[in-house]
Amino acid sequence: MRPSSRFLLSLGVVLTGGASAQTLGPDFIADYTVTDLGTPVSVPGPLGGINFDPNDTNTIWIGGSANNGGGAVYAVPVSRDATGRIIAFGGPGTQIFTAPNIDGGLAFDDNDLALITTFSNNNLLQVLPGSTAPDKTIDLNTVGINSSTGTCNFVPPGFAGAGTFKVLSFNSGDWYDVELVPDGMGTYDLGTVTPTVNTGGGPEGLVYVAGGNPGFTVDTVLVSEFSANRVSAYEIDGNGDAIVATRRDFVFGLSGAEGAVIDPVTGDFLFSTFGGGNRVLVVDGFSASTLFCDGKTNSQGCVPTIVASGAPSFSGADNFQVTATDVLNETNGFFTFGTGPDNASFLGGVLCVGGTVTRSQVTFSGGTVGNPGADCTGQAAFPVTQMFMMNSGWLAGQTLYTQYISRDGGFASGNNASLSDGLRFTIAP
């Protein structure tokens, strides 16, 4: 088993018995705070990969008995404060499915299939929604991935390399692009496996952070590096891979940095620890726009997504704009803004925004002329000006949530709407 030591992380500082203080990196300590949620009840250590229940943002799924044959994934409820930030566990864990030898990787595809890396037998487990045990196991040695993983994740929308499935080897530090080939049963065979970069450090978790957050001028990947006792920040290249020469300490001096996930509600960074007290920690302070909530596949097979440019601010440049891409051509729609997130069923998809709601003016998507709704060449944009923010009653420091909604005549009445994913942003002073 890997070595571990007990530690406590609170208010940005890690204290280890008899050791010097360990903390957030120098580029981040002024802007971020770390909260130690402690050890989830009824989840046996060591802890492994972590993610959110794909259908409930108030429940995390986390690996227990990691690296052991009795490994499993447990659902643990979380409690949030008035701003949406996670402040505590909301109850004990409940086993969802077995996951023998689960390690740091726990990812979901668009159909909620769980993909899980294992140590030290170097497998990729696949678990269909509702299953209580893996539905498919692939030996990664057979496709050229150095033993043993490690972690895995998809590059999220809005980042270079979006949609690429990454698998990282714990032992070698190698990164791989892995082609997932549907096998007709809801799971995947593996196609081409391409080595890309090597970061070393014993990678156990990776998540992507948008440029524009404090301390992050460009899009970045955070990597939980178990062997190096740290979480590192790397700028990414055009394939979503770490640029090794740009490495910075995000959190250092850790013991057992393991799985990693971005909170889909707040954009906060959560990571688990293997040993080291078997704890879950939350890093908050992220403020740039972050995608959350799933969009609806429209009648032409596309999922509209929101991208943002500029920065929402009352005193800086008045340049913040939201744009929906992959929209049906020549259709009308609007952006809806809410003071809170939502995850409610709506017109055949998911309504991402809630609270007090404000709508933009009607937009026209343009795109291919002459046959409205025939393809996904449309694009809708809306400048979220300082005047619009003031007229909406929004305040500096407030977090807002937005989604693009338009008509989709390719669906029957009651489902005839196109819904993008959601975008979260926080207004700077």
Buried (B, 14 or more C-beta within 10 A) or exposed (E): EBEBBBBBBEEBBBBBEEEEEBBBBEBBBEBBBBBBBBBBEEBBBBBBBBBBBBEEBBBBBBBBBBBBEEBBBBBBBBEBEEBBBBEEBBBEBEBBBBBBBBBBBBBBBEEBBBBBBBBEBBBBBBBBEEBEEBBBBBEBEEBEBBBBBBBBBBBBBBBBBEEBBBBBBBBBBBBBBBBBEEEEEBBBEBEEBEBBBBBBBBBBBBBBBBEBBBBBEEBBBBBBBBBBBBBBBBBBBEBBBBBBEBBBBBBBBBBBBBBBBBBBBBBBBBBBBBBBBBBBBBBBBBBBBBBBBBBBBBBBEBBBBBBBEBBBBBEEEBBBBBBBBBBBBBBEBBBBBBBBBBBEEBBBBBBBBBEEBBEBEEBEBBBBEEEBBBBBBBBBBBBBBBEBBEEBEBEEEBBBBBBBBBBBEBBEEEBBBBBBBBBBBBBBE
